[in-house]
Amino acid sequence: MLELDGIYRGSTALDPKLRAKIRWTVASANRCGYGMAYAVADLRAAGADEEEIAALQSSRTDLPARERARWTSLGK
């Protein structure tokens, strides 16, 4: 699992901010505080500011309708 995580985090297939946001979303869905904290650290390392991090952790009402619909379908 750690090897797979290392490969994924080092991949250049996706933008580093997007990778961190995906990781945070998955950790949030799994209710894993450790994973969420690591994703936020990765997001900061990728250059995100506090406003961008706060938006990720918000109620998601400011997301585009299509993304908000995905969250709603997950029960968020």
C-alpha positions as CSV (number, residue, x, y, z in Angstrom):
1,M,0.0,0.0,0.0
2,L,2.8,2.4,0.9
3,E,4.6,1.6,-2.4
4,L,1.5,2.3,-4.4
5,D,0.9,5.5,-2.5
6,G,4.5,6.6,-3.2
7,I,4.1,5.9,-6.9
8,Y,0.9,7.8,-7.1
9,R,2.2,10.8,-5.2
10,G,5.2,11.0,-7.4
11,S,3.3,10.7,-10.7
12,T,3.3,13.5,-13.2
13,A,0.1,12.3,-14.9
14,L,-2.0,14.8,-12.9
15,D,-1.3,18.3,-11.6
16,P,0.1,18.1,-8.0
17,K,-2.8,20.3,-6.7
18,L,-5.4,18.0,-8.3
19,R,-3.7,14.9,-6.9
20,A,-3.8,16.4,-3.4
21,K,-7.4,17.4,-3.7
22,I,-8.3,13.9,-4.9
23,R,-6.4,12.4,-2.0
24,W,-8.2,14.7,0.5
25,T,-11.6,13.9,-1.0
26,V,-11.0,10.1,-0.7
27,A,-9.6,10.5,2.9
28,S,-12.7,12.7,3.8
29,A,-15.0,10.0,2.4
30,N,-13.2,7.4,4.4
31,R,-13.2,9.7,7.5
32,C,-9.5,9.4,7.8
33,G,-8.1,12.5,9.5
34,Y,-4.5,11.3,9.0
35,G,-5.0,11.0,5.2
36,M,-6.8,14.4,5.1
37,A,-3.9,16.1,7.0
38,Y,-1.4,14.5,4.6
39,A,-3.4,15.7,1.6
40,V,-3.5,19.2,3.0
41,A,0.3,19.1,3.5
42,D,0.7,17.9,-0.1
43,L,-1.6,20.7,-1.3
44,R,0.5,23.3,0.5
45,A,3.7,21.8,-0.9
46,A,2.1,22.2,-4.4
47,G,1.6,25.9,-3.8
48,A,-2.0,26.2,-2.6
49,D,-2.9,29.1,-0.4
50,E,-5.0,28.9,2.7
51,E,-8.1,30.2,0.8
52,E,-7.8,27.3,-1.6
53,I,-7.4,24.8,1.3
54,A,-10.4,26.3,3.1
55,A,-12.5,26.0,0.0
56,L,-11.7,22.3,-0.2
57,Q,-12.7,21.8,3.4
58,S,-15.9,23.9,3.1
59,S,-19.5,22.8,2.5
60,R,-18.8,22.8,-1.2
61,T,-21.6,25.2,-2.0
62,D,-19.2,27.2,-4.2
63,L,-18.3,24.2,-6.4
64,P,-19.7,24.0,-9.9
65,A,-23.0,22.3,-10.1
66,R,-21.5,19.2,-11.7
67,E,-19.0,18.7,-8.9
68,R,-21.6,19.5,-6.2
69,A,-23.8,16.8,-7.7
70,R,-21.1,14.3,-7.3
71,W,-20.7,15.2,-3.6
72,T,-24.4,15.1,-3.1
73,S,-24.6,11.6,-4.6
74,L,-21.9,10.5,-2.0
75,G,-24.1,11.8,0.8
76,K,-21.9,14.8,1.6
